[in-house]
């Protein structure tokens, strides 16, 4: 068994998820996103559902995706959700 890492355990015990609607500017830099994704794909996956490709949507592409999602929600009779431009 690996050595106990108390700092990692304390971090995981204190971690809390936040709803996406609470996210705001500034968004992570490209280097920060790369670090986040590099770390995320190393997380144990007991179902062997490892991602083989990651797609980062930002800038104008993010706004286009938001517009498409809003149009689809309206077509399905769902309420609109306000999105802010996340660069």
N, C-alpha and C positions, 0 to 999 in steps of 0.2 A: 504494500500500500504506500502511496506517495506520502511525503512529509505533510503534516498539517500546516495550512496557510491561514492563520488567524485573521489577517487583513482581508483576504478574499472572502472568508466566511462572514466577517462583519459587514462587508460591502453587500453581499448577497442578502443578508438578513435585513438590511436597511433599505434595499432597493424597492421602489414603488413605480408602477406603470402610471402613465398619464394619458388621458384621452387625447387623440390627435387634435381635437378642436382647441385644446389649450396650448398647442405649439405656437410659437410666434417667431418673428424676426429677431435676431439674425439666424439664418440657417447655418448648419455646419459647413466648413470649407471643404473643398475637394479632398484635401489631405485627411481631414477628420472623418469624412464619409468613407474613404478607403480604409482607414484604421478600424472604424466601426464594423464595416463589412468583413474585413479580414478576420477580425475577432469573432464575429457572429458565425462565420462558416466553420469555425473550429469547435463550436459548442457540440457536445455529444448528441448524437441523433440515433436513438435506439431503434427507431423505425426505419432506419436507412433511407430517409427521404432527403438526402443531401442535395442542396441546390447545385445545379450544374451551370447555371448562368444567373447573374444578377443584373438587373436593369435599374439604373438611376435616372429618374425623371426630374428635370429641373428647368428653370428659366421658362422660355416660351413653350416648351413641350409640356411643362407642368400645368401652365395655364390652359393649354389646349385640352389636356386630359381632364382638368377640372370642368371645362366647358362641356365636354362630351359627357361626363358623369352627370352634370346638372341636366343636360338635355334628356338623358336616359331616365333620370329620376322623374322628370316632368312627364315623360311619355308613359311611365308606369304609375302616374298619379301620386308620386311620393312628394313630400314637402321639400322645398329647396333648402339647402344648407349653405350659409355664407362661407366662402373661402377667401382667404387673403392671398395676395401674390407672394410666393415664397422664393422669388428670384430664380 
